[in-house]
Amino acid sequence: MKPNFLTITPDDGIHVLRGLASPVRMRILQLLHEEGSLNVNEISHRLGLPQSTVATNIQALEEAAVIDTKTVKAKKGHQKICAVKYDEIILRFESASKQRDDDLVEVAMPLGLFTSCEVSAPCGLCSTEGVIGLLDVPDFFLDPNRVQAALIWFGRGYVEYKFPNNAKLLNSHIEALEFSMELSSEVPGTNLNWPSDITLWVNDLPIGTWTSPGDYGDKRGVYTPHWWKLEGSQYGKLKTWRINNKGSFIDGVRISGVTIEDIGLPEHHSIRMRIGIDSKASHPGGVNIFGKGFGNYDQDIVMRLHLTRSERIIAPGTARPSKKRGRVPAQARASQPESP
């Protein structure tokens, strides 16, 4: 079931506001809200707009994460079905910085700092300056220069990262855990219709799978370096997995019953996150992971720990943590609205 509303602030919702800043896109959202799921041709006919105009604005709404789309077979080729995700989008102007000082820890992980991996070709890594090692040679995922990676891709397998469990240091209870990153499918060259089931695991437990529609190369990514060939993957979709006491969500849509209690965070000083292609995936179409300097979002992989606001779990003999502790130093800050 889709959430009824999305709450954003000027700090964390700028990409949503950018996506809404168009009369045409507002008309599309209103139409989808009133009539339900429609394909691009139907939207074009109802609004009296060229299909090319509708397709361009649908892509902007996808990037703002306010609609869901899926590609299905049609009588001739394929068609894209579009559906609105939210009944309401609420912009709050109250300061988010004070609240975040109290109840949010955010850590950004550079793409190349994975602690383990198992990948197969097609695969590769590159920094913002050039390709790292040789393409389609999995052994180069162990090259020390991988720490500079701003884009990594592989056909099968996974990469795993180890994040600090700062809630233990703060003696706080974790209400929700989030991971946010920019992703797409992976195919030699590019293909907008190349579905891939991309799964996220936490502490070895599968949390949920997002099916990427394709490998996006129709236009250069906003931050993708100009030296990167136009035939290569250019950008992805910013996806957020959220785990709380009600289950697991992707961009606010519930995708599994795995709860925050199931992943055993209090027992570990680190949080292991794995992203990749499950061996039993129905659509094993590979994955691109975009970091700072590539794609449409200038961020690495971001983990957020949402902590209990009113009460802190304090171990005997431990001083209460200061409310002015701030965030954990990070190399990037994400801009993704919170899921329910």
WOGITA-V527083 format. One record per helix or strand of 3 or more residues. SS is the DSSP state (h for helix, s for strand). FROM is the first residue (numbers start at 1). TO is the last residue. If there is no record, write none. Layout:
# WOGITA-V527083
ss from to
SS FROM TO
SS FROM TO
This chain:
# WOGITA-V527083
ss from to
s 5 9
h 14 20
h 23 35
h 40 47
h 51 63
s 67 73
s 78 84
s 88 92
h 97 103
s 104 109
s 116 126
h 138 142
h 144 148
s 151 164
h 166 169
s 174 184
s 196 202
s 205 212
s 237 244
s 247 250
s 253 256
h 265 267
s 270 277
s 287 290
s 301 307
